[in-house]
Amino acid sequence: MVFDRFHADQTLLIVPVAICFVFGAILLMMRRRMDLHPVIAVVGLTLLLLADLALLVRIAEGGPMSMAMGAWKPPFGISFTADLLSALFLSVAGFAGLACGIYAIASIDEEGRRYGFFPFLFMVMAGVSGAFLTGDIFNLYVWFEVMLIGSFGLLILGSEREQLDGATKYCFLNLIGATLFLLTTGYLFGLFGTLNMADIALKSSRMEGNGILLTIASLYVVAFSMKAAAFPLNFWLPASYHTPRFVVSALFAGLLTKVGIYALIRVVLMLFPPERGGLGFVIAWMAALTMLIGAFGALAQSDLRRMLNYVVITGIGTILVGIAIPPVLESASSAITTGAASVVREQALGPYFESGISDEGPLATGLSGAIFYALHSIVVMTALYLAAGVAAFRNGSSSLHEMGGLWRRHPMFSALMLVLLLTVAGLPPFSGFWPKMLLVRASIAADLPWLAAAVLVSGFLLTIACARVFALAFWRPFPVAADAELHPGEEAFRAPPPGRPLALVPLIALCFFVIAIGVWPEPLAELSMTAAHQILRPEAYLTSVLGARP
Protein backbone atom coordinates (compact mmCIF):
# COMPACT_ATOMS: atom_id res chain seq x y z
CA MET A 1 0.00 0.00 0.00
CA VAL A 2 2.82 2.40 0.87
CA PHE A 3 4.59 1.40 -2.34
CA ASP A 4 1.46 2.22 -4.37
CA ARG A 5 1.07 5.57 -2.62
CA PHE A 6 4.71 6.38 -3.30
CA HIS A 7 4.39 5.69 -7.01
CA ALA A 8 1.04 7.51 -7.21
CA ASP A 9 2.71 10.60 -5.76
CA GLN A 10 5.56 10.27 -8.25
CA THR A 11 3.12 9.96 -11.14
CA LEU A 12 1.46 13.18 -10.01
CA LEU A 13 4.71 14.99 -10.86
CA ILE A 14 4.42 14.35 -14.59
CA VAL A 15 0.64 14.68 -14.94
CA PRO A 16 0.65 18.45 -15.71
CA VAL A 17 3.12 18.03 -18.57
CA ALA A 18 1.33 14.91 -19.82
CA ILE A 19 -2.03 16.71 -19.90
CA CYS A 20 -0.56 19.52 -22.01
CA PHE A 21 0.93 17.16 -24.58
CA VAL A 22 -2.11 14.85 -24.73
CA PHE A 23 -4.61 17.66 -25.28
CA GLY A 24 -2.30 19.43 -27.71
CA ALA A 25 -2.11 16.22 -29.74
CA ILE A 26 -5.89 15.74 -29.60
CA LEU A 27 -6.43 19.27 -30.92
CA LEU A 28 -4.01 18.64 -33.78
CA MET A 29 -5.79 15.42 -34.70
CA MET A 30 -9.13 17.28 -34.74
CA ARG A 31 -7.92 20.08 -37.00
CA ARG A 32 -11.00 19.61 -39.21
CA ARG A 33 -13.36 20.27 -36.31
CA MET A 34 -12.51 23.82 -35.32
CA ASP A 35 -15.86 24.15 -33.57
CA LEU A 36 -14.75 21.61 -30.94
CA HIS A 37 -11.36 23.20 -30.21
CA PRO A 38 -12.59 25.68 -27.55
CA VAL A 39 -14.47 23.02 -25.59
CA ILE A 40 -11.60 20.53 -25.69
CA ALA A 41 -9.10 23.23 -24.74
CA VAL A 42 -11.09 24.45 -21.72
CA VAL A 43 -11.56 20.85 -20.52
CA GLY A 44 -7.81 20.25 -20.82
CA LEU A 45 -6.90 23.51 -19.06
CA THR A 46 -9.35 22.74 -16.26
CA LEU A 47 -7.79 19.30 -15.76
CA LEU A 48 -4.36 20.95 -15.80
CA LEU A 49 -5.37 23.37 -13.04
CA LEU A 50 -6.84 20.53 -10.96
CA ALA A 51 -3.63 18.49 -11.36
CA ASP A 52 -1.57 21.54 -10.36
CA LEU A 53 -3.69 22.12 -7.26
CA ALA A 54 -3.50 18.43 -6.30
CA LEU A 55 0.29 18.61 -6.53
CA LEU A 56 0.30 21.80 -4.44
CA VAL A 57 -1.74 20.13 -1.69
CA ARG A 58 0.55 17.09 -1.74
CA ILE A 59 3.72 19.22 -1.52
CA ALA A 60 2.29 21.47 1.19
CA GLU A 61 1.43 18.43 3.32
CA GLY A 62 4.33 16.10 2.58
CA GLY A 63 7.23 18.28 1.48
CA PRO A 64 9.33 18.12 -1.70
CA MET A 65 9.28 14.99 -3.83
CA SER A 66 11.16 13.70 -6.85
CA MET A 67 10.91 11.06 -9.57
CA ALA A 68 13.93 9.70 -11.48
CA MET A 69 12.98 8.88 -15.07
CA GLY A 70 13.72 5.25 -15.90
CA ALA A 71 14.92 4.67 -12.31
CA TRP A 72 18.27 6.24 -13.19
CA LYS A 73 19.49 8.09 -10.13
CA PRO A 74 21.59 11.28 -10.31
CA PRO A 75 23.99 12.12 -11.81
CA PHE A 76 22.87 9.93 -14.73
CA GLY A 77 19.09 10.16 -14.73
CA ILE A 78 16.67 12.98 -15.49
CA SER A 79 14.47 13.86 -12.56
CA PHE A 80 11.19 15.66 -12.12
CA THR A 81 11.30 17.42 -8.76
CA ALA A 82 8.82 19.68 -7.02
CA ASP A 83 8.96 21.72 -3.86
CA LEU A 84 6.60 24.39 -2.62
CA LEU A 85 8.11 27.03 -4.92
CA SER A 86 7.48 24.82 -7.96
CA ALA A 87 3.96 23.94 -6.88
CA LEU A 88 2.96 27.56 -6.18
CA PHE A 89 4.21 28.84 -9.53
CA LEU A 90 2.66 25.85 -11.29
CA SER A 91 -0.78 26.33 -9.72
CA VAL A 92 -1.00 30.06 -10.36
CA ALA A 93 0.25 29.52 -13.92
CA GLY A 94 -2.49 26.93 -14.45
CA PHE A 95 -5.06 29.43 -13.20
CA ALA A 96 -3.80 32.10 -15.60
CA GLY A 97 -3.71 29.59 -18.47
CA LEU A 98 -7.33 28.59 -17.87
CA ALA A 99 -8.37 32.25 -17.76
CA CYS A 100 -6.67 32.86 -21.11
CA GLY A 101 -8.28 29.75 -22.59
CA ILE A 102 -11.78 30.90 -21.63
CA TYR A 103 -11.10 34.42 -22.88
CA ALA A 104 -9.84 32.98 -26.18
CA ILE A 105 -13.25 31.44 -26.85
CA ALA A 106 -14.58 34.99 -27.19
CA SER A 107 -11.57 36.63 -28.81
CA ILE A 108 -10.04 34.08 -31.22
CA ASP A 109 -12.03 33.58 -34.42
CA GLU A 110 -12.10 30.48 -36.58
CA GLU A 111 -9.15 31.67 -38.64
CA GLY A 112 -7.02 32.01 -35.50
CA ARG A 113 -8.08 28.54 -34.39
CA ARG A 114 -7.21 27.15 -37.81
CA TYR A 115 -3.73 28.65 -37.49
CA GLY A 116 -3.34 26.54 -34.34
CA PHE A 117 -4.00 28.88 -31.42
CA PHE A 118 -5.08 26.21 -28.94
CA PRO A 119 -2.36 23.62 -29.77
CA PHE A 120 0.25 26.39 -29.42
CA LEU A 121 -1.35 27.39 -26.13
CA PHE A 122 -0.90 23.86 -24.80
CA MET A 123 2.70 23.81 -26.04
CA VAL A 124 3.42 26.98 -24.07
CA MET A 125 1.75 25.52 -20.99
CA ALA A 126 3.79 22.32 -21.41
CA GLY A 127 7.01 24.36 -21.51
CA VAL A 128 5.98 26.40 -18.48
CA SER A 129 4.93 23.31 -16.49
CA GLY A 130 8.08 21.40 -17.41
CA ALA A 131 10.30 24.33 -16.43
CA PHE A 132 8.67 24.52 -13.00
CA LEU A 133 8.91 20.76 -12.41
CA THR A 134 12.30 19.75 -13.77
CA GLY A 135 15.15 18.94 -11.44
CA ASP A 136 17.72 18.89 -14.25
CA ILE A 137 19.30 22.11 -15.44
CA PHE A 138 19.75 20.98 -19.04
CA ASN A 139 16.10 19.99 -19.20
CA LEU A 140 15.27 23.43 -17.84
CA TYR A 141 16.87 24.69 -21.06
CA VAL A 142 14.84 22.15 -23.08
CA TRP A 143 11.59 23.32 -21.53
CA PHE A 144 12.57 26.91 -22.23
CA GLU A 145 12.89 25.95 -25.90
CA VAL A 146 9.52 24.18 -25.92
CA MET A 147 8.00 27.33 -24.44
CA LEU A 148 9.80 29.49 -27.02
CA ILE A 149 8.50 27.41 -29.95
CA GLY A 150 4.92 27.62 -28.69
CA SER A 151 5.18 31.34 -27.93
CA PHE A 152 6.62 32.07 -31.38
CA GLY A 153 3.66 30.30 -32.97
CA LEU A 154 1.23 32.41 -30.93
CA LEU A 155 3.16 35.59 -31.64
CA ILE A 156 2.84 35.34 -35.43
CA LEU A 157 -0.78 34.18 -35.34
CA GLY A 158 -2.42 36.08 -38.20
CA SER A 159 0.89 36.88 -39.98
CA GLU A 160 0.36 40.64 -39.94
CA ARG A 161 3.33 42.88 -40.71
CA GLU A 162 3.55 44.29 -37.19
CA GLN A 163 3.33 40.80 -35.69
CA LEU A 164 6.17 39.50 -37.83
CA ASP A 165 8.33 42.49 -36.87
CA GLY A 166 7.67 41.94 -33.15
CA ALA A 167 8.18 38.20 -33.50
CA THR A 168 11.58 38.71 -35.15
CA LYS A 169 12.82 40.84 -32.25
CA TYR A 170 11.32 38.51 -29.66
CA CYS A 171 12.71 35.35 -31.20
CA PHE A 172 16.18 36.71 -31.98
CA LEU A 173 16.85 38.13 -28.53
CA ASN A 174 15.38 35.12 -26.73
CA LEU A 175 17.57 32.83 -28.82
CA ILE A 176 20.59 34.83 -27.68
CA GLY A 177 19.53 34.29 -24.07
CA ALA A 178 18.93 30.59 -24.73
CA THR A 179 22.35 30.23 -26.36
CA LEU A 180 24.03 31.85 -23.37
CA PHE A 181 22.03 29.54 -21.08
CA LEU A 182 23.19 26.48 -23.05
CA LEU A 183 26.86 27.54 -23.12
CA THR A 184 26.83 28.19 -19.38
CA THR A 185 25.22 24.81 -18.77
CA GLY A 186 27.99 23.15 -20.78
CA TYR A 187 30.55 24.99 -18.66
CA LEU A 188 28.71 23.79 -15.55
CA PHE A 189 28.68 20.17 -16.73
CA GLY A 190 32.40 20.31 -17.47
CA LEU A 191 33.03 21.46 -13.91
CA PHE A 192 30.72 19.13 -12.00
CA GLY A 193 30.08 16.20 -14.35
CA THR A 194 26.35 16.31 -13.57
CA LEU A 195 23.31 18.31 -14.62
CA ASN A 196 21.04 17.40 -11.71
CA MET A 197 20.39 20.55 -9.69
CA ALA A 198 20.37 18.80 -6.33
CA ASP A 199 23.63 17.03 -7.13
CA ILE A 200 25.19 20.32 -8.27
CA ALA A 201 24.06 22.08 -5.08
CA LEU A 202 25.62 19.33 -2.96
CA LYS A 203 28.92 19.31 -4.89
CA SER A 204 29.23 23.09 -5.05
CA SER A 205 28.85 23.27 -1.26
CA ARG A 206 32.08 21.25 -0.95
CA MET A 207 34.12 23.42 -3.31
CA GLU A 208 36.53 26.09 -2.23
CA GLY A 209 35.43 29.59 -3.12
CA ASN A 210 36.88 30.56 -6.52
CA GLY A 211 36.16 32.63 -9.57
CA ILE A 212 34.79 29.72 -11.63
CA LEU A 213 31.56 29.46 -9.66
CA LEU A 214 31.20 33.25 -9.65
CA THR A 215 31.60 33.28 -13.43
CA ILE A 216 28.96 30.58 -13.89
CA ALA A 217 26.54 32.33 -11.52
CA SER A 218 27.10 35.64 -13.34
CA LEU A 219 26.39 34.07 -16.73
CA TYR A 220 23.18 32.52 -15.42
CA VAL A 221 22.11 35.89 -14.01
CA VAL A 222 22.60 37.45 -17.46
CA ALA A 223 20.76 34.63 -19.27
CA PHE A 224 17.78 34.58 -16.93
CA SER A 225 17.63 38.38 -16.73
CA MET A 226 17.24 38.45 -20.50
CA LYS A 227 14.41 35.91 -20.24
CA ALA A 228 12.77 37.93 -17.48
CA ALA A 229 13.29 41.31 -19.26
CA ALA A 230 15.37 42.92 -16.51
CA PHE A 231 17.53 46.01 -17.11
CA PRO A 232 19.60 46.40 -19.25
CA LEU A 233 18.24 43.45 -21.25
CA ASN A 234 14.58 44.47 -21.26
CA PHE A 235 14.40 46.36 -24.56
CA TRP A 236 12.93 43.38 -26.43
CA LEU A 237 9.72 43.25 -24.39
CA PRO A 238 8.20 46.67 -25.25
CA ALA A 239 9.08 46.00 -28.90
CA SER A 240 7.15 42.74 -29.13
CA TYR A 241 4.42 42.31 -26.48
CA HIS A 242 2.05 44.85 -28.08
CA THR A 243 1.96 43.10 -31.47
CA PRO A 244 0.03 39.81 -30.94
CA ARG A 245 -3.60 39.29 -29.92
CA PHE A 246 -4.48 40.61 -26.48
CA VAL A 247 -4.96 37.12 -25.07
CA VAL A 248 -1.47 36.16 -26.29
CA SER A 249 0.02 39.27 -24.68
CA ALA A 250 -1.79 38.34 -21.46
CA LEU A 251 -0.32 34.84 -21.51
CA PHE A 252 3.18 36.14 -22.21
CA ALA A 253 3.05 38.91 -19.59
CA GLY A 254 1.67 36.59 -16.95
CA LEU A 255 3.85 33.53 -17.49
CA LEU A 256 6.91 33.82 -19.72
CA THR A 257 8.85 36.46 -17.80
CA LYS A 258 8.01 34.68 -14.53
CA VAL A 259 9.64 31.49 -15.79
CA GLY A 260 12.87 33.48 -16.07
CA ILE A 261 12.39 34.74 -12.50
CA TYR A 262 11.71 31.20 -11.27
CA ALA A 263 14.88 29.92 -12.95
CA LEU A 264 16.89 32.76 -11.42
CA ILE A 265 15.63 31.92 -7.93
CA ARG A 266 16.09 28.18 -8.37
CA VAL A 267 19.53 28.15 -9.97
CA VAL A 268 21.30 31.15 -8.48
CA LEU A 269 19.93 31.07 -4.93
CA MET A 270 19.89 27.31 -4.42
CA LEU A 271 23.00 26.28 -6.36
CA PHE A 272 25.31 29.25 -5.80
CA PRO A 273 24.30 31.07 -2.59
CA PRO A 274 27.71 32.65 -1.78
CA GLU A 275 28.16 33.76 -5.38
CA ARG A 276 24.66 35.23 -5.34
CA GLY A 277 25.73 37.14 -2.24
CA GLY A 278 28.65 38.57 -4.19
CA LEU A 279 26.34 39.55 -7.04
CA GLY A 280 23.69 40.97 -4.71
CA PHE A 281 24.78 44.58 -5.14
CA VAL A 282 24.67 44.27 -8.94
CA ILE A 283 21.24 42.63 -8.81
CA ALA A 284 20.04 45.39 -6.47
CA TRP A 285 21.00 48.07 -8.98
CA MET A 286 19.40 46.03 -11.77
CA ALA A 287 16.22 45.87 -9.70
CA ALA A 288 16.14 49.61 -9.01
CA LEU A 289 16.81 50.61 -12.62
CA THR A 290 14.33 48.06 -13.97
CA MET A 291 11.60 49.40 -11.67
CA LEU A 292 12.26 53.06 -12.49
CA ILE A 293 12.68 52.60 -16.25
CA GLY A 294 9.46 50.58 -16.34
CA ALA A 295 7.56 53.21 -14.32
CA PHE A 296 8.82 56.17 -16.40
CA GLY A 297 8.11 54.19 -19.58
CA ALA A 298 4.54 53.58 -18.43
CA LEU A 299 4.07 57.30 -17.82
CA ALA A 300 5.30 58.14 -21.31
CA GLN A 301 2.93 55.88 -23.25
CA SER A 302 -0.26 56.98 -24.96
CA ASP A 303 -1.36 53.45 -25.89
CA LEU A 304 -2.88 51.21 -23.23
CA ARG A 305 -1.14 48.01 -24.28
CA ARG A 306 2.26 49.66 -24.69
CA MET A 307 1.82 51.15 -21.24
CA LEU A 308 1.16 47.67 -19.81
CA ASN A 309 4.39 46.42 -21.42
CA TYR A 310 6.31 48.78 -19.15
CA VAL A 311 4.22 47.78 -16.14
CA VAL A 312 5.45 44.21 -16.70
CA ILE A 313 9.04 45.48 -16.61
CA THR A 314 8.40 47.38 -13.36
CA GLY A 315 7.04 44.19 -11.81
CA ILE A 316 10.16 42.25 -12.78
CA GLY A 317 12.31 44.87 -11.07
CA THR A 318 10.17 44.63 -7.94
CA ILE A 319 10.67 40.85 -7.81
CA LEU A 320 14.43 41.26 -8.24
CA VAL A 321 14.53 43.32 -5.04
CA GLY A 322 13.86 40.18 -2.99
CA ILE A 323 16.53 38.23 -4.86
CA ALA A 324 19.09 41.01 -4.28
CA ILE A 325 18.76 41.22 -0.47
CA PRO A 326 22.15 40.22 1.02
CA PRO A 327 22.46 37.80 3.94
CA VAL A 328 23.34 39.52 7.20
CA LEU A 329 26.74 37.97 7.90
CA GLU A 330 29.37 39.03 10.35
CA SER A 331 31.84 39.21 7.47
CA ALA A 332 31.12 37.17 4.40
CA SER A 333 34.21 38.43 2.60
CA SER A 334 36.53 37.54 5.45
CA ALA A 335 35.04 34.08 5.60
CA ILE A 336 35.76 33.62 1.91
CA THR A 337 39.37 34.60 2.34
CA THR A 338 39.82 31.88 4.93
CA GLY A 339 39.06 29.27 2.26
CA ALA A 340 36.29 27.74 4.40
CA ALA A 341 33.80 27.52 1.54
CA SER A 342 31.54 25.09 3.34
CA VAL A 343 31.18 27.55 6.21
CA VAL A 344 30.39 30.37 3.82
CA ARG A 345 27.76 28.30 2.06
CA GLU A 346 26.20 27.31 5.35
CA GLN A 347 26.05 30.97 6.29
CA ALA A 348 24.66 31.95 2.90
CA LEU A 349 21.99 29.27 3.06
CA GLY A 350 20.89 30.06 6.56
CA PRO A 351 22.69 32.90 8.27
CA TYR A 352 20.06 33.67 10.84
CA PHE A 353 19.72 30.61 13.03
CA GLU A 354 21.13 27.29 13.86
CA SER A 355 18.07 25.26 12.91
CA GLY A 356 15.72 26.61 10.29
CA ILE A 357 15.29 30.15 9.02
CA SER A 358 13.64 32.82 11.12
CA ASP A 359 10.99 35.08 9.73
CA GLU A 360 13.17 37.93 10.99
CA GLY A 361 15.93 37.32 8.43
CA PRO A 362 16.01 40.03 5.71
CA LEU A 363 16.94 37.51 3.01
CA ALA A 364 14.09 35.16 3.97
CA THR A 365 11.65 38.09 4.20
CA GLY A 366 12.82 39.56 0.89
CA LEU A 367 12.70 36.24 -0.95
CA SER A 368 9.23 35.48 0.39
CA GLY A 369 8.13 38.94 -0.75
CA ALA A 370 9.60 38.28 -4.20
CA ILE A 371 7.75 34.95 -4.47
CA PHE A 372 4.52 36.53 -3.23
CA TYR A 373 4.85 39.40 -5.70
CA ALA A 374 5.65 37.06 -8.60
CA LEU A 375 2.50 35.02 -7.93
CA HIS A 376 0.45 38.20 -7.64
CA SER A 377 2.00 39.54 -10.86
CA ILE A 378 1.10 36.42 -12.84
CA VAL A 379 -2.57 36.98 -12.01
CA VAL A 380 -2.80 40.75 -12.22
CA MET A 381 -0.80 41.16 -15.45
CA THR A 382 -2.83 38.42 -17.15
CA ALA A 383 -6.00 40.16 -16.05
CA LEU A 384 -4.83 43.62 -17.13
CA TYR A 385 -4.03 42.54 -20.68
CA LEU A 386 -7.34 40.71 -20.96
CA ALA A 387 -9.14 43.78 -19.64
CA ALA A 388 -7.22 45.98 -22.09
CA GLY A 389 -8.52 43.76 -24.88
CA VAL A 390 -12.10 44.29 -23.76
CA ALA A 391 -11.55 48.05 -23.41
CA ALA A 392 -9.98 48.30 -26.87
CA PHE A 393 -12.84 46.32 -28.40
CA ARG A 394 -15.49 48.49 -26.76
CA ASN A 395 -13.76 51.73 -27.79
CA GLY A 396 -12.53 50.60 -31.18
CA SER A 397 -8.95 51.49 -30.27
CA SER A 398 -6.31 50.99 -27.56
CA SER A 399 -5.00 54.56 -27.93
CA LEU A 400 -5.69 56.67 -24.85
CA HIS A 401 -6.36 59.64 -27.17
CA GLU A 402 -9.31 57.80 -28.71
CA MET A 403 -10.75 56.13 -25.61
CA GLY A 404 -13.27 57.45 -23.13
CA GLY A 405 -16.72 57.13 -21.65
CA LEU A 406 -16.39 53.50 -20.54
CA TRP A 407 -17.46 54.28 -16.97
CA ARG A 408 -20.89 55.44 -18.17
CA ARG A 409 -21.39 52.74 -20.80
CA HIS A 410 -19.88 49.74 -18.94
CA PRO A 411 -19.77 50.43 -15.18
CA MET A 412 -19.22 46.81 -14.11
CA PHE A 413 -16.27 46.31 -16.43
CA SER A 414 -14.88 49.71 -15.42
CA ALA A 415 -15.02 48.69 -11.76
CA LEU A 416 -13.04 45.53 -12.56
CA MET A 417 -10.44 47.58 -14.40
CA LEU A 418 -10.17 50.03 -11.51
CA VAL A 419 -9.49 47.15 -9.11
CA LEU A 420 -6.73 45.83 -11.39
CA LEU A 421 -5.11 49.25 -11.80
CA LEU A 422 -5.10 49.86 -8.05
CA THR A 423 -3.67 46.37 -7.54
CA VAL A 424 -0.78 46.78 -9.96
CA ALA A 425 0.01 50.16 -8.38
CA GLY A 426 0.46 48.35 -5.05
CA LEU A 427 -2.31 50.11 -3.16
CA PRO A 428 -4.26 48.50 -0.31
CA PRO A 429 -6.44 46.56 0.19
CA PHE A 430 -5.40 44.54 -2.88
CA SER A 431 -2.82 41.82 -3.39
CA GLY A 432 0.01 44.05 -4.66
CA PHE A 433 0.36 45.91 -1.36
CA TRP A 434 1.54 43.10 0.94
CA PRO A 435 4.55 41.78 -1.01
CA LYS A 436 5.78 45.33 -1.59
CA MET A 437 5.58 45.91 2.15
CA LEU A 438 7.70 42.80 2.73
CA LEU A 439 10.26 43.96 0.16
CA VAL A 440 10.51 47.43 1.68
CA ARG A 441 10.87 45.93 5.13
CA ALA A 442 13.59 43.53 3.97
CA SER A 443 15.49 46.28 2.14
CA ILE A 444 15.55 48.52 5.21
CA ALA A 445 16.56 45.62 7.48
CA ALA A 446 19.42 44.80 5.07
CA ASP A 447 20.64 48.41 5.24
CA LEU A 448 19.55 49.21 1.69
CA PRO A 449 17.21 52.19 2.20
CA TRP A 450 17.83 53.43 -1.36
CA LEU A 451 16.42 50.15 -2.69
CA ALA A 452 13.33 50.54 -0.50
CA ALA A 453 13.01 54.09 -1.81
CA ALA A 454 13.15 52.79 -5.40
CA VAL A 455 10.25 50.41 -4.63
CA LEU A 456 8.18 53.25 -3.20
CA VAL A 457 9.03 55.76 -5.95
CA SER A 458 8.26 53.27 -8.73
CA GLY A 459 4.97 52.45 -7.01
CA PHE A 460 4.11 56.16 -6.81
CA LEU A 461 4.89 56.64 -10.51
CA LEU A 462 2.80 53.60 -11.42
CA THR A 463 -0.08 55.02 -9.39
CA ILE A 464 0.07 58.20 -11.49
CA ALA A 465 0.25 56.17 -14.72
CA CYS A 466 -2.72 54.00 -13.71
CA ALA A 467 -4.75 57.03 -12.61
CA ARG A 468 -4.04 58.61 -15.99
CA VAL A 469 -5.28 55.50 -17.80
CA PHE A 470 -8.51 55.40 -15.83
CA ALA A 471 -9.10 59.14 -16.19
CA LEU A 472 -8.63 59.11 -19.96
CA ALA A 473 -10.07 55.76 -20.98
CA PHE A 474 -12.88 55.38 -18.47
CA TRP A 475 -13.82 58.53 -16.60
CA ARG A 476 -13.80 61.29 -19.21
CA PRO A 477 -16.55 61.48 -21.86
CA PHE A 478 -15.96 59.82 -25.19
CA PRO A 479 -13.79 62.23 -27.29
CA VAL A 480 -15.91 64.30 -29.67
CA ALA A 481 -13.48 63.95 -32.58
CA ALA A 482 -13.15 60.23 -32.07
CA ASP A 483 -16.91 59.92 -31.62
CA ALA A 484 -17.51 61.64 -34.95
CA GLU A 485 -14.91 59.53 -36.69
CA LEU A 486 -15.97 56.19 -35.15
CA HIS A 487 -19.72 56.86 -35.05
CA PRO A 488 -20.57 54.40 -37.85
CA GLY A 489 -19.01 51.58 -35.82
CA GLU A 490 -20.15 52.76 -32.43
CA GLU A 491 -22.83 50.12 -32.14
CA ALA A 492 -20.23 47.41 -32.85
CA PHE A 493 -18.53 47.95 -29.54
CA ARG A 494 -21.58 48.97 -27.58
CA ALA A 495 -23.33 45.74 -28.53
CA PRO A 496 -20.67 42.99 -28.52
CA PRO A 497 -21.22 40.01 -30.82
CA PRO A 498 -22.32 36.65 -29.38
CA GLY A 499 -19.74 35.15 -27.05
CA ARG A 500 -18.01 38.44 -26.23
CA PRO A 501 -19.56 38.73 -22.71
CA LEU A 502 -17.74 35.46 -21.94
CA ALA A 503 -14.57 37.54 -21.83
CA LEU A 504 -15.72 38.97 -18.50
CA VAL A 505 -15.82 35.54 -16.80
CA PRO A 506 -12.01 35.12 -16.44
CA LEU A 507 -11.71 38.80 -15.50
CA ILE A 508 -14.13 38.36 -12.62
CA ALA A 509 -12.27 35.25 -11.42
CA LEU A 510 -8.86 36.96 -11.60
CA CYS A 511 -10.19 40.08 -9.84
CA PHE A 512 -11.67 37.91 -7.11
CA PHE A 513 -8.20 36.44 -6.55
CA VAL A 514 -6.49 39.83 -6.12
CA ILE A 515 -9.24 41.07 -3.79
CA ALA A 516 -9.26 37.87 -1.72
CA ILE A 517 -5.47 37.85 -1.35
CA GLY A 518 -5.51 41.54 -0.49
CA VAL A 519 -8.12 41.12 2.24
CA TRP A 520 -6.74 37.80 3.53
CA PRO A 521 -3.04 37.58 2.60
CA GLU A 522 -1.93 35.26 5.41
CA PRO A 523 -2.28 31.88 3.59
CA LEU A 524 -0.29 32.94 0.52
CA ALA A 525 2.22 34.86 2.65
CA GLU A 526 2.85 31.78 4.80
CA LEU A 527 3.23 29.56 1.75
CA SER A 528 5.64 32.07 0.20
CA MET A 529 7.71 32.19 3.39
CA THR A 530 7.85 28.39 3.55
CA ALA A 531 8.89 28.26 -0.12
CA ALA A 532 11.64 30.79 0.61
CA HIS A 533 12.85 28.66 3.53
CA GLN A 534 12.99 25.58 1.30
CA ILE A 535 15.16 27.45 -1.21
CA LEU A 536 17.51 28.87 1.43
CA ARG A 537 17.63 25.58 3.37
CA PRO A 538 17.30 22.97 0.61
CA GLU A 539 17.97 19.88 2.74
CA ALA A 540 14.47 18.47 2.10
CA TYR A 541 14.82 19.14 -1.64
CA LEU A 542 18.22 17.44 -1.77
CA THR A 543 16.96 14.48 0.23
CA SER A 544 13.95 14.00 -2.03
CA VAL A 545 16.24 13.78 -5.07
CA LEU A 546 19.41 12.14 -3.84
CA GLY A 547 17.79 9.92 -1.23
CA ALA A 548 14.57 9.03 -3.03
CA ARG A 549 13.74 5.49 -4.06
CA PRO A 550 13.97 4.75 -7.79
Secondary structure, 3 states (H helix, E strand, C coil): CHHHHHHHHHHHHHHHHHHHHHHHHHHHHCCCCHHHHHHHHHHHHHHHHHHHHHHHHHHHHHCCEEEEHHHCCCCCCCEEEECHHHHHHHHHHHHHHHHHHHHHHHHCCHHHHHCCHHHHHHHHHHHHHHHHHECEHHHHHHHHHHHHHHHHHHHCCCCCHHHHHHHHHHHHHHHHHHHHHHHHHHHHHHHHCCCEHHHHHHHHCCCCCCHHHHHHHHHHHHHHHHHHCCCCCCCHHHHHCCCCCHHHHHHHHHHHHHHHHHHHHHHHHHHCHHHHHHHHHHHHHHHHHHHHHHHHHHHHCCEHHHHHHHHHHHHHHHHHHHHHCCCCCCCHHHHHHCCCHHHHHHHHHCCCCCCCCCCCCHHHHHHHHHHHHHHHHHHHHHHHHHHHHHHHHHHCCCECCCCCCHHHHCHHHHHHHHHHHHHHCCCCCCCCHHHHHHHHHHHHHCCCHHHHHHHHHHHHHHHHHHHHHHHHHHHCCCCHHHHHHHHHHHHHHHCCCCCHHHHHHHHHHHHHHHHHHHHCCHHHHHHHHHHHHHHHCCHHHHHHHHCCCC
